[in-house]
Amino acid sequence: MNDNFSKMSCAEFQDQMAELIGSGEDLTTHPHLKDCKNCRALLADLQTIADTARRLLPSVEPPDAVWEHIESAIKREK
């Protein structure tokens, strides 16, 4: 991460937060968060919400037929 990240405003950071979270990057090391208590708290809240949502919804593997259908659709596209 470059120095421009440490000079971000909260609004700029929060505008990019979804993309940053989606990247899989460890945001706890983001320069903006080192100095911003409010954005650290927001990130912690979002992580808590995401963790709770994962526990609420059961993890269900789709039937083999679904994967076979996807595979055949991909082959037809080629």
C-alpha positions in Angstrom: 0.0 0.0 0.0 1.4 3.4 -0.8 1.5 6.6 1.1 -1.6 8.0 -0.6 -3.7 5.5 1.4 -2.5 7.0 4.7 -3.7 10.4 3.5 -7.2 9.2 2.6 -10.2 10.8 4.2 -12.7 8.6 6.0 -15.2 9.1 3.1 -12.6 8.0 0.6 -11.6 5.0 2.6 -15.3 4.0 3.2 -16.0 4.4 -0.6 -13.3 1.9 -1.3 -14.0 -0.4 1.7 -16.2 -2.9 -0.1 -13.5 -3.3 -2.9 -10.8 -3.6 -0.3 -12.7 -6.2 1.7 -13.5 -8.1 -1.5 -9.8 -8.2 -2.4 -9.2 -10.5 0.6 -6.5 -8.2 1.7 -5.8 -7.9 5.5 -7.3 -4.5 6.1 -6.0 -4.3 9.7 -2.7 -3.2 8.2 -4.2 -0.5 6.0 -2.4 2.9 6.7 -5.7 4.8 7.1 -6.8 2.4 9.9 -3.7 3.0 11.9 -4.8 6.6 12.6 -8.6 6.4 12.3 -10.5 5.0 15.3 -13.9 5.5 13.5 -13.0 3.5 10.4 -11.4 0.7 12.6 -14.7 0.5 14.5 -16.7 0.4 11.3 -14.5 -2.4 9.9 -14.9 -4.4 13.1 -18.7 -3.9 13.0 -18.8 -5.1 9.3 -16.7 -8.1 10.1 -19.0 -9.0 13.0 -22.0 -8.7 10.8 -20.4 -10.8 8.1 -19.3 -13.5 10.6 -22.8 -13.6 12.1 -24.5 -13.8 8.7 -22.3 -16.8 7.8 -23.4 -18.6 10.9 -27.1 -17.9 10.2 -27.1 -19.5 6.8 -26.3 -23.2 6.6 -23.6 -24.2 4.2 -25.2 -26.4 1.6 -23.4 -28.1 -1.2 -25.4 -28.1 -4.4 -26.3 -31.5 -5.9 -23.9 -33.0 -8.4 -26.5 -32.3 -11.1 -26.0 -28.6 -10.7 -22.2 -28.9 -11.3 -22.8 -31.2 -14.3 -25.3 -28.6 -15.7 -22.7 -25.8 -15.3 -20.0 -27.9 -16.8 -22.1 -28.8 -19.9 -23.1 -25.1 -20.3 -19.4 -24.1 -20.3 -18.6 -26.8 -22.9 -21.5 -25.6 -25.1 -20.1 -22.0 -24.9 -16.7 -23.2 -26.2 
